[in-house]
Each structure stands twice: as structure tokens, then as C-alpha cells.
Amino acid sequence: AVAIAFQGIFKQLQLPVDLSLDGVELEGDIIFPDAASGGTGRARVTLQGGRLGVLSEGVFNFAVVAGRSAGDQPVNALNVRGTLQVGMDTARAFSRLALKIDAEASGPALPQGVQLTADLTAARVPGGESYGVNVQSVGKRLVDLQANFPDDRARLGGVWKLDVRDTDIAPFVLGRPLPTFEVAGGGMFETNAAFSYIHAAGRLKTSVDRLGTLQPQFAAVDAFGTYGEFDVTLRETTVRIDRLVWSLNQVDPVLTMQAIQAFEYNTATGELKVADAAADLLVIDLQGVPLRWAAPFVTDYTFSGGALRGQLVLTAGAEGLAVRSRAPLTLGQLEVGQAGQPLLSKVDLTAQFAADYSPQGWQADLAEVTAVGSGAPLLSLTAKIGQLTGAAAPIKATGRWTAMLPALLQQPVLLGSATLSAGRLQGEFSGSLGEQVELTSRFNLTDLAVPTGEVLPAIQGDLRASRNSEGVLKFELPLVFSSPGKSRQSDLNLAGSLQPNGGEWKIDARLDAREVFLEDVQVLAALAGAHDKVPGDPAQSFWHGYSGQVVLALKKLQIGDQLELADVSGIIRLEAGALRLDGLRAGLGEGAAARVNGGLTFEPAALQPYALTADLAVTDFNPAKILQAFRPTQPAVVDGTFTITSRLTGRAANPADLAEAAQGDFTLVSRGGVFRGLPVSVSSRVETSGRIASSVAAVGGLLGAVTGRREYADIGNKASAVAELSKALAAIPYDQLNVVLARDESLATILRDFTLIAPELRLSGVGEAKTGADRSFLNSALAMEFKLSARGRTADLLGYLGALENGTDELGYTRSNLPLKVAGTLAAPDTGELNRALANLALEKSGANELLNRLLGGGK
């Protein structure tokens, strides 16, 4: 049963006891907040009267006096006087109420004062009750309402008329700011006792300005006027519109709405009753809705730009109401900002819109949504959003999009995040928004290129994410990278969870891969972009707001064509101000392994806030494949297993710059191998002399046996000695090789110590390698100088050539005076100076003449 909400005024005033009042006299103060002064105000109140009883009308006079002492207020005094007349037909029932009010406001701005009168009446009349409200100012009727409540119908109905301006009531609010407004109109109304049925009809014209006086955020709403004609009936869940015409205007029309035919709609069942189901029901013309009017409803962002235009039509759907855009919705030159920073600049939006509402639920379609910036396409989108009826039913959405990356990256929100001369992002998505939030999205990044003309790998992704009622986000993001012109593919898979944790996110994730080519995934760094550190800018680390860990498990990581890492594993730990690598390990092939511990710290006040500290340890690593790749037709400079240790430090403004800024020492130790760092070669002339000398040497050996002279008998001549020595130096089988390298503040690589020990050779040296424009370590320019000591056969060759100094060391090695300066690069060392010295030694004398002279006693 519907509770009766209204049974007439006098039925509500039935008293449980008999009442009579001979007299009353009251006096006091009302204390109220004063918005103008920021303090409180006072109003003096008095009430006198009496003689209330059966068949005796009581009369009560009252007065309210309020004022301000501040002389700068345009209105500083308000006097309200009135009379309340009360009639009773029994000792417990009232029959008539009449309230007459006379208000006068005065002050410096109103030397003559302004008056306002109001008459409010309610009376028992034959067949029911009647009510009246009349408000006037200086002879002008502002409000006129007449209504009655018949006993036999239990319905309240009447007529109303308004003609009110802000200037009519402003003097009576004691200086409180009011918007500028004007309201004029009239009509009728009717409602039942439970207010479940309301019928209203009439006309209303308004004009409004200075809405910011009510709330500061409404200051963005400029002056506007409205005009409406209506005949609307509300009956519980049913809305019937017999007539509706409403327009909103500024200098030009802003919005108009018109019902084309009468219709009735049941919001509970979705039943729609119309005279002509094929005809439109309601047309809404968006002729120029100012975008800035959205400011009061979106407080965190600022908007500017053109006006919203288009046309929407309400029609009868298959099972309910349908809305569609007859003319596309357009919004030009959109600009969006947040906290003083621009996000979007001069973007033109266009969209087609359609929606359906029925008892089963609602669905909205966005079709042909396009965004254009500075004449270039930015984004296109189609989407469907809907919800089934039911409190727990989630909102579901699906759609597709295409983004043109070069133009989109020029928008302020993305400016500097990446630099692309070409690229397209396409994808599709589906999601559910309810107690559980779910999202799946497949996307492709294709045709990527940077301004240098380099074409980047394409990326294919498949995102799956969900969030529960506690805010925990679970995700999985597999990525596939395809390089143009290459048959290979790289894959990465990031999966884990994000949990809210005191204003930040706690991450627990795992990064897996079957096979990754570093060259492919570097596209992620290109897309991430780089930002320069600005002094004094309270910058934050790229992991700010996150803590937790990411576990690495990469089966195969290919770095260039030379280096392959296997079973890369470890943990990346995120902490406040620090990112740490914990137990990072990788296999380097053929039993070699690498371990890295360390990480990054972030100091926001520093000019270079990122600081690197890392310890590197490599065991059983043979660099031969890497070195030989730079000279495919030549053997590797070094072929042997090494143990490498290093501690790296560095500072940079961006994480991407840390590799170039890293400094530290590298210690390399090898216990056996072949060193080809002195690629000695002799000219054809020397080789020819050596062959001639070999023939002469055979004769010399025979004569030497006859004469008994065998001094260097097995060395034909200097050309032969040079040739043999060249072979010995070109590939030195060593027992031990120790190297200490350092990268200093100038980012030059310093050879602090080089010690090679072989059965017949000892080689030591120092030098440096300066990185060139290509930043490649193996292409660094060499400036090395070595010292050579020898014993055994090699010492005999050097002694024969006169290239040994006097004395031996503790191990029996004698130092050579040959110039051992190496230039070129680490990948291709140049020993030209040594080659020339050896060639000169070989060609000082003819091998045959020298041998004959020695045999005849004329020389050695």
C-alpha cells in the first residue's frame, strides 16, 4: 500500500488536546553565519499577540531587525514586520492561517529603502482547502500561486506565475552575492496525495549570469538564457511527454530540444507507447555547447576549444528507447591541461553515436570516432559499451583502434616520450567493469621508423589484466618482435601482480623469454624515449611508486652476431630510491658463465641523479668468436679461456646513458691460449731473400762442418731470422696472460698492465683505447706500447738480428730492443712499426754475401 504523504494542511494540524492562547510576548536574538564578513551576524526578534481560541481569531505580530555596523556595505539594514492570523473552528482544529510580511532593506545604496511584501494564506473552504502565495515588490507581482485540495479527489492542483529578478531580492540578503538572473513564466500543476502522480504544464523563460558567485567553479559558465514549453506527466515509473520545447541560447543558439510527437515510456518495464512508431520522438540539436561549461564537473583538468555540435534523435527501439546521432558530433580545437601542464593541443574530434535502452539493459555504440591534430590523423576508434539490468551486472566494452604515432607523439602529453618518423598502433580490446575488472587487448606496432631512416622491429602484444575488489591487479603481457627483412623473432612475456601498498604499487612479476635478440627489443628503449634532467626539477626515478621484485628467466639472449647468453636468471628488486640486481647469472657457452650484482640508486637533487654500482664476474670465457667476427678471414687476436672480474660505477641523467658513463677496472686472467696481438708480416722482398738464403745456408752448413766454424750455422741469414721470428710473434702460445683495463672519467680505456708469459717469450705493456664516434669498445683506437723479453730459440733469433740487450732476468729472459708499438683497434691491431723495423733488419745485407764472408773469415 502507498502511504499517503499529503492530506491537506489542516488535517495535519489536528491537536491531541484543547488549545487557547490569551497572550504571548517573546524577545531574543538569532545568531547566524555572515558570509560577507567571515564572522557571525545577529538579528533581533520580537513576537507579541494572542486571543487565540474557538471562534476567536488570534493575531500575532512579529518583527525581525538585522543590520551591519560596517559602513562600506551597500545594504546594511533589514527590517521585517509581519502578522500571523490564526482561526480555529474547534478547540483542537484550525480553520484559517494567514501570514502577511512586510520587509524593508536600506543602506547607502538604497537611501529611499526597498520594500517587499508577501501574503501566504491557507483556509478550510466548502469541499476542501485552498492555498495562496503572493509576493510583491514596489507594486510588481513576483510570485503568484493559487492551489486547492478537494476533499473528494485527494489531489493538490493549481496555477503558478513567476516574474522574479535578482534585483528584486538582492536587497534582502544583506549583501550576500547573488548571480544575475531573471525568471518569468506561468502554468499549472497537479499531483496526488502520495506525489506518485505529477502533471505540470506551462512556459518558462530564464536568463542567468555570474554563476561563479554561487560556486567558484561555475565561473566558467557564461551568461545564457533559456525558454521552454512543457506538458509532462510523471506517474510512478512512467514518463509521458505531451509537449516539450526547450532552448538554451547565448548570443547564438546553444542547444534546442523538441518533442516531435507525444510518447509514454515506462522506465521499469521498458514499454514505450507512441502514436507513430516510425516517427522520431525527440530531437536534440547541439548548436554550439561551449566546452568550458564542463569545468564545474571535471575539477582536475582544464578545457578549452571550440563548441560541441551535432544532432541527436530519440526514437522507438525494438524493445525500448534508442538514441542516434543524425549529424556527427564534432568538437574542434580541443585543448586539455592538468596542473598547469598541457596534455592535448588543438585536436579536432568527430564521432557517430548510438544507444539503446530496454528492460534488459543498455548499450552505446561509438562509431567513426576520429581525432585530428594540426591536420594530421591521430586516432580512430570504434567501441561498444553496455550493461545488463541488475545491480551486480558489470559494464562491458569492446572496440578497435588505430593510432598514427608520429602525429600523436607531437601532442604535449607524449612530447619527448619517443621520436618516430613513421609508425602505427592498431589493436582491439574487450573488458568488463564491475566488482571484478577485466581487460584483454591485442595490439600491433608496425611500420616503425626513426628520423635517421632506420626501420624498427614490429611488435605484437596480447595483454590480459584483471583487478579484484581489493584493488590487486594481475596481468600477463606476451610480446613478439619481428625485424624487417629477417626471418627471426624475439619473444618476451611479463606476468605478475600489482598490489596497492600505502600510496604505491607492490609488484611481483616474472619476465620470461625463449629467444631474445637484443637488437630487436631495443625498440622498447626507442619507444620509451629519454628526458633530460633539469636542475632543480623534483624529478622521480622511473620506478617511482613501485616496490617489490621482477624475476628474470631468459632462455636465450643473443647480443649481436657474436655473443649468446643462455639461461639468464636473477631478480630485480625495487626499493625506495634504489633498483638492485640480485644474483643475475648467464651462461656464455662452452662452460662459461657470468654473474652480476649491483644496481641503481636515485638522488633527485643531483644534476645526474642515476648512480650505478655493479660487480661483474665471468669464468671460463673465450672471446675468440667475438674477436674473430670483426676479422672473419683472420684468426682471433686471443684464443683462450679467461676469468674476468670488474667493479663498475657511473652517474648519468638518464638510465640509457649509464652504459656510456660507466667507469671501473677490469681484470682478465687466462692460464693458457694463443695470443695474436702482434700480427707481424714481412715484405715479398724479405721472403725472397730468405729463400735464397736457405739454399746458401745448406752449402754453408757443409763448409762449416769441414772448417769447424758453426756460429749460428742453423740461421741462414737475417731474412730467415726475421721470417722465423715473425711467425713466432704472430701466434704466441702462452702459459699465462694477465690484463688490467680501466675506464676513466674521460671514458677512455686504459691498459694499466699487460703481462704475457710463454715458454720463450715474456710480453708486458701499457696503453689506452679511445672510444670513437660509433661508441663501439672493440673499435676503440689503440695506442699501446709493449716490451718483449726472450729466451731459447727466440732469443737466438733476436740476438742474431742484434735486437737483444745485455743481461737476463731471474727467469733467464733477455729484453729485446725491438719497437713494439701497436695502433689500430682492439678488433684489428696494427703493428706496422714493428714490421718496418724487422724488414729493415732483414734487408741490411745480402744473405748470400754475408754467409760467404763469414765462411771466409771476413765477417760474422
Buried (B, 14 or more C-beta within 10 A) or exposed (E): EEEEEBEBBBBEBEEEEEBEBEEEEEEEEEEEEBEBEEEEBBBBBBBBBBBBBBEBBBBBEBBBBBBBEEEEBEBBBBBBBBBBBBBBEEEBBBBBBBBBBBBBBBBEBBEEEBBBBBBBBBBBEEEBBBBBBBBBBEEEEBBBBBBBBBBEBBBBBBEBBBBBBBEBBBBBBBBEEBBBBBBBBEBBBBBBBBEEBBBBBBEBBBBBBBBBBEEEBBBBBBBBBBBBBBBBBBBEEBBBBBEBBBBBBEEEEBBBBBBBEBBBBBBEEBBBEBEEEEEBBBBBBBBBBBBBBBBBEEEEEBBBBBBBBBBBBBBBBEBBBBBBBBEBBBBBBBBBBEEEEBBBBBBBBBBBBBBBBBEBBBBBBBBEBBBBBEEEBBBBBBBBBBBEEEEEEBBBBBBEBBBBBBBBBBBBBBEEEBBBEBBBBBBBBBBBBEEEBBBBBBBBBBBBBBEEEEEBBBBBBBBBBBBEEEEEBBBBBBBBBBBEEEEEBBBBBBBBBBBEBEEBBBBEBBBBBEBBBEBBBEBBEBBEBBEEBEEEEEBEBBBEEBBBBBBBEBBBBBEEEBBBBBEBBBBBBBBEBBBBBBEBBBBBBEEBBBBBBBBBBBEEEBEBBBBBBBBBBBBEBBBBBBBBBBBEEEBBBBBBBBBBBBBBBBBBBBBBBBEEBBBBBBBBBBEEBBBBBBBBBBBEEBBEBBEBBBEBBEEBBEBBEEEEBEEBBEBBBBBBBBBBBBEBBBBBBBEBBBBBBBBEEEBBBBBBBBBBBBEBBBBBBBBBBEBEEEEEEBBBBBBBBBBBBBBEBBBBBBBBBEBBEEEBEEEEBBBBEBBBBBBBBBBBBBBEBBBEBBBEBBBEBBBBEBBBBBBEEEEE
